[in-house]
Amino acid sequence: MKVATRTVYDQIIQTLFRQTERLQDLNQVVSSGKRISSPADDPPAAALALDIKGSLSELQQYSDNINEAKAQLQASESIIDHITQVLTRAKEIAVQMASETSSAENRRIAAAEVWHLSEEVMQAVNFQQNGVYVFSGFQTDQQAVGHLNSVADVVAHQQTGGDAADITVTWDPLLIDQTFPSNPYLIEVTAVAADKSTISFRVSNDGGTTWAEYNNVASGTDVNIAAGMDVNFDVLGGSFQVADRYTVPIHHYEMTAGDDAVEVHIGRNAKVTKNVTASGVLELASGKSVLDILDELRAALLNNNTEAIGSSLVELAAAQDKVLDEAADVGARLERLDVRETLNDSLGLFNKERLSQVEDADIVAAITQLKNQQLAYEAALQSATMITRITLLDYL
């Protein structure tokens, strides 16, 4: 059979190309430590490696979510603990000031401290972490609690004497918000006409230190006692007597953000709520908030009302129980995150080992193959050199 010289050269080139390609592949395996550099190297193994890498990426996202949730819950836990301490101090004040040995002046001083305690609670739940309000649900760009002054009860709270249903308080928020009073109003009856046609009373906004007098007011007449606030006595229908006292409560706070539960995935089909809301911490089943209760304690102190101060202890205890329940829930969530973090770490380690088994090369075997291939390549080069050097002149 005749073999053309060109055919011989083509075969030599193809052989050297295959040897070079194989040598390059083995060199890549040894240098990278991976036996799969493209899906073509081992399609089934490459598909399995891709699936494992997807699982590792998913576990990393869960890990990031867990770290974020833990940071937020740990911050919330600290804030809740601070609020508990504030309520403990409020209870101490109530116990001390409910004693008959305390003076009206002492109670006014204590009321100032309760005001600061209220402000401390508001500042606590308006805590920001990384530029977002932690206790505001999804509304992370908005404070959880704000100052929105209101007279929550249109009927004054009775302290002593006649039926509180016979005295009404009305207010205009557009007017009253401009100069909203910082203290509750104390109203005291000073005289009642025998025919119940008129009534005289006085009003104090500083717990009885100073008074404004309103004399001989006709029954059913609106009397302006502050900017945007009127009081009206139904003298004919009521049973008012001298020294009867009433308190108009002033509320200074409102929840301004949402109470949404913000959930994050911490595993497949596993989620945890990473946030605590202001309403969840501060609002009681009765409908009152911790801030309402502190407002009422402050009013009782300013009005020197020992009975109301004593009654506030029950509500303060309920408020503290509510806050402690929330603290326990946060602690339970943190425990769950720790357990899930340990599980995810174990799964991550397992998947990394699986990926290593699929992708990693046997370096010792790969080096041996590389050396053998180098010898084969060198032999091919030497053979090619010998063949290409032969010509017809060698036989003449």
C-alpha positions in Angstrom: 0.0 0.0 0.0 1.3 3.4 -1.0 1.3 6.0 1.8 1.9 9.6 0.6 4.3 11.7 2.5 1.6 14.2 3.3 -0.5 11.5 5.0 2.4 10.6 7.2 2.9 14.3 8.2 -0.8 14.7 8.9 -0.8 11.6 11.1 2.2 12.9 13.0 0.5 16.3 13.6 -2.8 14.7 14.8 -0.9 12.4 17.1 1.1 15.3 18.6 -2.1 17.3 18.9 -3.8 14.6 20.9 -0.8 14.1 23.1 -0.6 17.8 23.8 -4.3 18.1 24.5 -4.1 15.2 27.0 -1.0 16.7 28.6 -2.7 20.0 29.0 -5.8 18.4 30.6 -3.7 16.5 33.1 -1.7 19.6 33.9 -4.9 21.5 34.5 -6.1 18.7 36.9 -2.8 18.8 38.8 -2.6 22.7 39.0 -6.3 23.2 40.0 -6.7 20.0 42.1 -10.1 19.5 40.3 -10.9 16.7 38.0 -13.8 18.5 36.5 -13.1 21.9 34.8 -16.1 21.7 32.4 -19.3 19.7 32.1 -17.8 17.7 29.2 -15.2 16.2 31.5 -17.9 14.2 33.4 -21.5 15.3 32.7 -23.2 13.3 35.5 -20.6 14.5 38.0 -20.8 18.0 36.8 -24.6 18.0 37.2 -24.3 16.7 40.7 -21.6 19.3 41.6 -23.9 22.0 40.3 -26.7 20.8 42.5 -24.5 20.7 45.6 -23.2 24.2 44.8 -26.8 25.4 44.7 -27.5 23.8 48.1 -24.4 25.6 49.5 -25.5 28.9 48.1 -29.0 28.4 49.6 -27.4 27.6 53.0 -25.3 30.7 52.8 -28.4 32.8 52.3 -30.0 31.1 55.3 -26.9 31.9 57.3 -27.0 35.6 56.3 -30.7 35.7 57.3 -30.0 34.1 60.7 -27.2 36.6 61.4 -29.4 39.5 60.5 -32.3 38.1 62.6 -30.1 37.5 65.6 -28.6 41.0 65.4 -32.1 42.6 65.3 -33.6 40.3 68.0 -30.6 40.8 70.3 -31.0 44.6 70.0 -34.7 44.2 70.6 -34.0 42.1 73.7 -31.8 44.8 75.1 -34.4 47.5 74.5 -37.1 45.3 76.1 -34.9 44.8 79.1 -34.5 48.5 79.4 -38.3 49.1 79.3 -38.6 46.5 82.1 -36.2 48.5 84.2 -38.2 51.7 83.5 -41.4 50.0 84.6 -39.7 48.7 87.7 -38.8 52.3 88.6 -42.3 53.5 87.9 -43.7 50.8 90.3 -41.2 52.0 93.0 -42.5 55.6 92.5 -46.1 54.4 92.8 -45.4 52.5 95.9 -43.6 55.4 97.6 -46.1 58.0 96.5 -49.2 55.9 97.5 -48.1 56.3 101.1 -49.9 58.9 103.1 -46.6 60.1 104.4 -45.7 61.6 101.0 -46.7 65.2 100.4 -48.4 66.8 97.4 -45.1 68.5 96.6 -43.3 65.2 96.6 -45.9 63.8 94.3 -45.5 66.7 91.9 -41.7 66.1 91.8 -42.3 62.3 91.2 -44.7 63.2 88.3 -41.8 65.0 86.6 -39.8 61.8 86.8 -42.6 59.7 85.4 -42.8 62.1 82.5 -39.1 61.4 81.8 -39.8 57.6 82.1 -42.5 57.9 79.5 -40.1 59.8 77.2 -37.5 57.1 77.8 -40.0 54.3 76.7 -40.8 56.3 73.6 -37.1 56.8 72.7 -36.4 53.1 73.4 -39.0 51.8 70.9 -37.9 54.3 68.4 -34.4 52.7 68.3 -32.7 52.6 65.0 -30.3 49.9 63.8 -28.4 50.4 60.5 -30.7 53.4 59.7 -34.0 51.6 60.1 -36.6 51.7 63.0 -36.5 48.2 64.6 -39.9 48.3 66.2 -41.9 49.6 63.2 -42.8 46.5 61.3 -42.5 47.0 57.6 -42.5 50.8 58.0 -38.8 50.8 58.9 -38.5 54.5 57.8 -41.0 55.7 60.3 -40.8 56.0 64.1 -42.8 53.4 66.0 -44.2 55.9 68.6 -44.8 59.6 68.1 -46.2 62.5 70.0 -49.8 63.0 69.1 -51.5 64.8 71.9 -55.2 63.9 72.6 -57.9 64.1 75.1 -58.8 60.4 74.8 -61.9 60.6 77.0 -64.5 63.2 76.2 -66.0 62.6 79.7 -63.8 63.8 82.6 -62.7 61.1 85.0 -64.5 61.3 88.3 -62.4 61.5 91.4 -65.1 62.2 94.1 -68.6 63.3 94.2 -71.2 63.6 91.4 -71.7 61.5 88.4 -68.9 62.0 85.8 -71.5 61.5 83.0 -72.8 64.9 83.8 -69.6 66.7 82.9 -68.3 66.6 79.4 -65.1 67.9 77.8 -64.8 68.7 74.2 -61.7 69.7 72.3 -60.6 70.9 68.9 -57.4 69.2 67.8 -56.6 72.0 65.3 -56.5 74.5 68.1 -55.3 72.5 71.0 -52.3 70.9 69.2 -50.8 74.4 68.9 -50.4 74.8 72.7 -51.2 71.3 74.0 -51.0 71.0 77.8 -48.3 68.9 79.2 -50.3 68.0 82.3 -53.8 66.7 83.0 -56.5 69.1 84.1 -57.8 69.0 87.7 -61.3 70.4 88.0 -62.8 71.2 91.4 -66.3 72.3 92.3 -66.3 75.4 94.5 -70.0 76.3 94.7 -73.4 75.1 93.5 -76.5 77.3 93.4 -79.4 76.0 95.5 -81.7 75.9 92.5 -78.9 74.2 90.4 -79.0 77.0 87.9 -75.3 77.8 88.1 -72.0 76.2 89.3 -68.6 77.7 90.2 -65.4 75.7 89.8 -61.7 76.1 89.4 -59.2 74.4 87.1 -55.5 73.6 87.6 -53.0 72.3 85.2 -50.1 71.9 87.6 -51.5 69.5 90.2 -53.2 72.2 92.3 -50.4 74.7 92.7 -52.2 77.4 90.8 -55.9 77.7 89.9 -58.1 79.5 87.4 -61.5 80.4 88.8 -64.8 80.2 86.9 -67.8 81.5 88.8 -71.6 81.3 88.4 -71.5 79.4 85.2 -75.0 78.5 83.9 -75.9 74.9 83.6 -75.2 73.4 80.2 -72.8 76.2 79.2 -69.5 75.5 77.4 -66.6 77.1 79.2 -63.2 77.4 77.6 -60.5 76.2 80.0 -57.6 76.0 77.5 -56.9 76.7 73.8 -59.4 74.4 72.0 -60.8 72.8 75.1 -64.2 73.4 76.6 -65.9 72.0 79.7 -69.7 71.7 80.3 -71.6 71.0 83.5 -75.1 69.6 83.4 -75.9 71.1 86.8 -79.6 70.6 86.6 -79.3 66.9 85.8 -76.4 66.2 88.0 -75.7 66.0 91.8 -72.6 68.1 92.1 -71.3 69.2 95.5 -68.6 71.5 96.7 -65.1 69.8 96.7 -66.1 67.3 94.0 -63.0 66.7 91.8 -62.6 65.5 88.3 -59.5 64.8 86.1 -59.3 65.4 82.4 -56.7 63.0 81.1 -54.1 64.1 78.6 -52.5 61.5 76.4 -49.3 62.3 74.6 -48.3 59.3 72.6 -49.6 57.1 69.8 -48.4 54.1 67.7 -47.3 55.6 64.4 -45.9 52.5 62.6 -47.2 49.1 61.7 -47.4 45.9 63.8 -46.4 43.7 60.9 -44.4 40.5 61.6 -41.3 40.5 59.3 -40.3 36.9 58.6 -37.1 35.5 57.1 -36.3 32.0 55.8 -33.7 30.2 58.0 -34.1 26.8 56.2 -36.2 25.1 53.6 -39.8 25.5 54.9 -38.5 27.1 58.0 -39.1 30.8 58.9 -38.8 33.0 61.9 -40.1 36.4 62.8 -37.0 38.6 63.1 -38.7 41.7 64.5 -40.6 42.9 67.6 -43.2 45.7 67.2 -43.9 48.6 69.5 -47.5 47.5 69.9 -46.4 44.0 70.7 -44.3 45.3 73.6 -46.4 48.2 74.8 -50.1 47.3 74.2 -52.0 45.3 76.8 -55.1 43.2 76.3 -57.1 45.9 78.0 -56.5 48.2 75.0 -54.2 50.5 77.1 -50.5 50.9 76.3 -47.6 51.2 78.7 -47.4 54.9 77.8 -51.1 55.3 78.7 -50.5 53.8 82.1 -47.5 56.0 82.7 -49.6 59.0 81.7 -52.3 58.0 84.1 -49.8 57.6 86.9 -48.4 61.0 86.2 -51.9 62.5 86.3 -52.6 60.8 89.7 -49.4 62.2 91.1 -50.1 65.7 89.9 -53.6 65.6 91.3 -52.3 64.2 94.6 -54.8 61.3 94.3 -53.4 58.5 96.5 -56.2 56.1 95.5 -55.5 56.5 91.8 -51.7 56.1 92.5 -52.4 52.8 94.4 -54.6 51.6 91.6 -51.9 52.3 89.0 -49.8 49.6 90.6 -52.1 46.9 89.3 -51.8 48.2 85.8 -48.0 48.7 86.0 -47.7 45.1 87.1 -49.8 44.0 84.1 -47.6 46.2 81.9 -44.4 44.7 83.2 -45.8 41.1 82.8 -46.6 42.0 79.1 -43.1 43.2 78.5 -41.6 40.2 80.2 -43.7 37.9 78.1 -42.4 39.6 75.0 -38.8 39.2 76.3 -39.4 35.5 76.8 -40.7 35.2 73.2 -37.6 37.0 71.9 -35.4 34.7 73.9 -37.2 31.6 72.5 -36.6 32.9 68.9 -33.0 33.5 69.6 -32.6 29.9 70.9 -34.3 28.6 67.8 -31.9 30.6 65.6 -28.9 29.1 67.5 -30.2 25.6 66.9 -30.9 26.3 63.2 -27.5 27.9 62.8 -25.8 24.7 64.1 -27.9 22.5 61.8 -27.1 24.7 58.7 -23.4 24.6 59.6 -23.5 20.8 59.7 -25.3 20.7 56.4 -22.8 23.1 54.9 -19.9 21.0 56.0 -21.6 17.8 54.7 -22.2 19.4 51.3 -18.6 20.7 51.0 -17.3 17.2 51.7 -19.7 15.8 49.0 -18.5 18.5 46.5 -14.9 17.6 47.3 -15.6 14.0 46.6 -17.2 14.8 43.3 -14.9 17.5 42.0 -11.5 17.0 43.6 -8.8 15.0 41.9 -6.6 12.3 43.3 -3.4 14.4 43.1 -1.0 11.4 43.5 -2.7 9.6 40.6 -2.9 12.7 38.5 0.8 13.5 38.9 1.6 9.9 38.0 -0.6 10.2 34.9 1.0 13.6 34.0 4.5 12.1 34.2 3.5 9.2 32.0 1.9 11.5 29.5 5.0 13.6 29.5 7.1 10.5 28.6 4.5 9.6 25.9 4.7 13.1 24.5 8.5 13.2 24.4 8.5 9.8 22.7 6.0 11.0 20.1 8.2 14.1 19.5 11.3 11.9 19.1 9.6 9.5 16.8 8.2 12.4 14.7 11.7 13.9 14.5 13.2 10.6 13.2 10.4 10.1 10.6 10.5 13.6 9.3 14.3 13.6 8.9 14.2 10.6 6.4 14.3 11.6 2.7 15.2 9.8 -0.7 18.7 11.3 -0.4 19.4 9.0 2.5 19.2 6.0 0.0 21.2 7.4 -2.9 
